[in-house]
Structures are given as C-alpha cells and as structure tokens.
Amino acid sequence: MSEEEKLLEFEKRIENGEVIEPKDWMPERYRKQLIRMMSQHAHSEIIGMLPEGNWITRAPNLRRKLGLLAKVQDEAGHGLYIYSATETLGVDRQELNEQLLNGSAKYSSIFNYPTLSWADIGVIGWLVDGAAIVNQTLLAKCSYGPYQRSMVRICKEENFHKKQGYEMVSTLAGGTKEQKEMVQDAVNRWWWQSLMMFGPSDKDSPNSAELMRWKIKLKSNDELRQRFVDLTVPQARVIDIEIPDPDLKFNKETGHWEFGEINWDEFWSVVKGNGPMNKQRMAARRKAHSKGAWVREAAEAYANKHKN
C-alpha cells in the first residue's frame, strides 16, 4: 500500500470515529501534533503544581491542607499519565523534560500568574480546573487511544478539584466582608486568564483546524471558551460574586452569555515568556530537576542491579 493510500485509509478511519492505537499507521504530522499537544498538557500539570504548592504550609486549617496536598499530588499523577501516553508515540520522556527545561516546549499560560491570597487557591479550583474540565471532557473522546484513556481518570479527579474549589469560594463568599472581598479580588485577577486558557481565537489559532480534522480536538477554542462562560456565570451569581466584565450580558436568542474582548496582547506576551511569573516558574522547575538528580541516579542503579 502506498503512502497516499495509507493516508486515505487513515483519514477514513478518523471520519468513521475509529480510535488510533500506537501500533497503527499514522501520518508523521498527526504524530508530531499529538506530541506537541500532549507534552504541553503534561508540562502544564507539572508546572501547575507550583502556584498551589506555595500555599500548602499556609492553609488555614488541617482539612484545607490535606485537600490541597491531595490535589497537588493528583496533578503530579496527571502529568505522569500524559507523559506515559506521549511515550507511546516514540518520544522519550527525558527528551520531553529537556524541552520544558530549555524553554523550547510550552505549558499553559495560566500558571505564570502569582497566587496572592488563600482565595486564589479556591478560585483556581473553580475557574482554572473548571476550564480544564470543559477541554478535557472532549479529549476523553479524541481519536488517539492512549490520550483518550488517560483522560478518563484525570477528568474524574479534575471534577473533584473543581467542586473542592467552588466549595472553598462559596464558603469565603458567605463569610465576613473581608473574606468576600478577598474572593472578589481573586476572581477579578483570574477570570480573564481563565478565558485565555482555551488558546487564541479560532482565526489566530494555527493548529486548531488540523487538530479538529483529525478529531484530536472535537470543538474549537472559541466554542470551548463559550461553553465555559455559559457554565460559570450562573455559578458566580449563586454565590453573589461579580464577573469582572462590563460587557457581559445574556443573549436570549442564542442562549449564550456574551462577553467582552480578551486582551490578546497580554496572552501572547505571557506565551512568549514575559508573564509575571514565567522566569520564577522555570527557575523553580530547573532547581527541582537539579536537586532530584540523585533520586534518578539511585533508581537507575537499582534497576541495573536487578536486571539479571
């Protein structure tokens, strides 16, 4: 079978909703797009541990501390699942990690913002994990088997994280005047950044069309962003928290919440490494990698000792 015939057969399988497995033939471009997208997802889970890990020792009580510890541990596991799934495409995890450390690989721009108060931890659970769920629920139906299956457990845990975050925000919003103000301040700082999580608008997204053609993505960035807004605005109203968007209004004809223009200059600036915490996040990751060298060496020595 020629390459052209293989491609036609592959695209027919995609069109029919079949799942592609690691040993199946696939176009090199499909493989590279998956590696780029999946590794970026895995990197985001690992870097995403940093903003929240910063508050573990400052949690207000034991219950919150245990919940935050469990969540950060879950995020490490999510990164592990996705790195493992990415390796089925023939790329080594060490290579992926080196790409993150040398800055040639990206991770979600949302994690380049600081967590200034305890309310930020609840708002991250509610908004950031809420945005992640909107995206990842559809990834659990994507065309590549290992990525699809890794999402099953991840989505369950992310749903719990969102519920945990919303419960924290609801509790603070119903507390003292100062607590509610702290929540509102956090929402004001994280709302627009959460909308940016879905990536650039469809007209400026270089990869979306191809990813959707191959059913790696099932909905566009703007469709996912709209769904997140429609789900989240009513939740904010229940706890009497304002969405920081003067242009926000409900369109009865479409059934959607219309929202204002995102600051795309800020988005691209952060993506290019100029966000408030870009340098600090990467410095922390490189430091952790360096300090963990002895663990990797010990594990390798143990494995070599038990080969025979």
N, C-alpha and C positions, 0 to 999 in steps of 0.2 A: 504494500500500500504506500503510495507517495505521500509526501508531507502535506500536499494540498488536500488529498483525500482524508488524511488523518484529521486535519483541521476541520473539514466539513463534518466528519463523524463526531468530533468533539463538540462542535457548536450545536449539532443536532441533539446530542445528549443533554447539553445545558438547556436548550429550548424545551426539552421534554421533562425538565425538572429532576434529572438524574443527579446523584451525588458522585463527585470525582474523588477517587481514593489515591493515595501516594504512588501506587504502582501503575496507575492508569497513565496512558499517554496524555500529555497536556502541552500546549504551546509554551515556549520559553517566556513569552510576555506574561501569560497567566501566572506562571510560577514566580516571576520576579515581582509582579504586582502583589501577590499574596505575601511574599517575604517582606516586602516594604510595609504593607498594611499590618500584618500580624506582628512583626517585630516592633513597630511603632506602638501597637497596642500593649505588648508585653513591657516595653520600656516605660510606658505611661503608668502601668500598675506598680512598677518598682519605684519610679520617681515619686509616684503618688503617695507612697508611704511617708515621705519626708514632712510635708506640711502638717499631717496629723500626728506623726510620731513626736513632733515637737511639743505636743500638749499632754502626752501620757503622764508625765510626772506632775502636771499641774491640773489634772482633772479634779473637779470639786468634791467628789466622793468616790468610794470604792466601787460602787455599781458602775459609774461612768468610766472609771479607769479600766475595769475589766472589759466593758463593752468596747472601748477604744483599742485596747490591746488585741482583742479578738478580731476587730475589723482590720487593723494593720497586718495582722497575721494572715487574714484572708487575702489581702491584696498581694502579699508575697506569694501565696499559693496560686493566685490568678496569673501572676507573671510566669510562674513555673509551668502551669498548664499550657500557656500560649507559646512559651519558648519551646516546649516539648513538641507541640503541634507544628511549629515552624520548622523544626529539625527534620520532619518527615519530608520536607521539600528539598533536602540535600544540603542544607546550610548548617554549619556548626555553631553551637550556642556561644562558644568563645568568640567567634567572628562577629556575631550579633552584639555581644557585650563590648567588644572593641570599637564597633561602630558608634555605640552610645557614648563611650568614654572619650573618643576622639572628636565627637561632635558631628560626625557625618550622618548619623541617624537622628530622627526627630522623635519627640514624645508630645503628649497633649499640652498645649499652651496654658491650660488652666492651672497647671502645677507650678507655674512661675510667678504666682502671686502669694503674698505673705498671709499667714493666719494671725491676726492681730488680737483676737479675743476668743474666749471659750465658745461664744455663739457661732464663730466661724466653723467650728467642728460640726455643729448641728446643721448649719446651712450647707456645708459641703455634702453631708449625708443626704440632705433633702434635694438640693439643686444639682450638684455635680454628679452624685450617684443616680439621681433621677434622670438626668440627661444621658448618662451611660446606659441605663436600662432601656431607654427608648431606642438607642442604637443597637445594643447587644441582643435584644429580643429578636431582632430580624437577622442578626448574624448567626443565631442558632438555627436559621433556616437557609444559610448560604450554601453555595454549590460545592465547597470543599469540605469533605468529611471530617478530618481531624479538627479543623477550626470550628465547624458546626458543633461537634460533640463537646469540645472544651467549653463552649458557651452554656451548656445545659446547667452545670453546677455553678458556674460563675453568675449566671442570671439569677439563680435562686438566692445566692449569697448577696448579690447587689440589691435585690429586692428587700432583703432584711436590713441592709445598710441604709437604704432609703427610709424605711419605716422607723428605724432607730433614729435617724437624723430628724425626721419630721416630728417624732415624739419629743426629742430634745428641744426643738424650736418651739413647738406648741407649749411645752412646759414653761419655757422662758417668756414667751409672749403673754402667757397668762399669769406671770409673776408680778414683780414690782415694776414701777415705772422705769427704773434704771435697766432692769433686765429686758423689758420690751424694747427700749431704745437701743440696747446692745444688739438685739436680733435685727431690728430695722437697719442699723448701721451695717451689719454683716450682709444682709440681703442687698443693700444698696451697692456694696462693693463686689458681690459675686454674681448678681443677676446677668449683667451683660457678658461677663466672662463665661458664664454657663451657656449662653446662646452661641458664643464663639466656638464652643467645643465641637459643634457639628461640622466645623470646617467652613471654608469660604462659600459664598453664594454660588449657586449652580453655574452661573455664567462665567465665574472665575475659577472653577474647580477643574484642574487639568486631568484628573483621574476618574471622576465620577461616571462619565458616560461609559468608559471601558469597563469599569467595575460592575456597573449595572447590566451591561450587555452580557457579561459572563456570570451574572447573578451572585457575585461576591457581595455586592450591596443590592438590596431589594428596593430601597427608596432613596431619593436624592437627599442631599444635605438640607435643602430648604424644606422639603416635606417632613423630614425628621424634626427639624427645628420648630416647625409649626405645630406638630403633634405635642412636643414638649411644652410649648407655651399654652396650648389648649388644656393640657392636663394640670399644669402647675398654677395658673392664675386662680382657678376656683379653690385650690388648696390654700393659697395665700389669704384669700378672702375669709375662709372659715376661721382662721386664727387672727384676723384683723391686722394683717401685715400688708403694707403697700408695695406694689411692684414699681420700681423707680423708672417709670416710662410715661411721660406726659401724653404720648401719642397712643397709649394702649386703649383700645375700645373693642367692644364685641360687635361683630357684623352678623345681624340676624339672618341675612340672606344666605351667607356662606356657612354660618355656624362656627366660624373661627374667630379667635381673638387676633385683631390686627395690632402690630407693634411697630415701634419706631426703627430708625436706621441704626444699624450696628456700626461702631467705629472700626472700620476695616483697617485703617492706618495703624491703629493700636494692635490689632490682631497680627498683621504682617510684621510689625516691629518686634513683637514678642516671639513669633515663629523664627525670626532671623537672629534671635539671641539677645534682644535688648529689653527684655521684660524686667520687672522689679527684682526677681529672684533667679533669673537664668544662671548667673555665674555662681551664686551660692548653692543652687541645687546640684550643678555639675561638680562643684568642688567637694560637696558632701558625698556624692556618689563615688568620685575618684578616691577620696580618702577611705571610704568603706571598702572599696575594692583592694586598695593597697594593704589595709590593716587585716584583711581576710586572706592574704596570700598564704599564711601558714596553715590555715584550715584546708585550702585546696591542695597544698603540698602534702599534708598529712593524709588526706583522703586518697591521693594518688599513690602514695607509698603503701597505704593499707591495701589498696586494690591490687597493686603489683605483687605484694607479699602473698596474696591469696589467689593468684591466677592459677597456680598448679594445684 
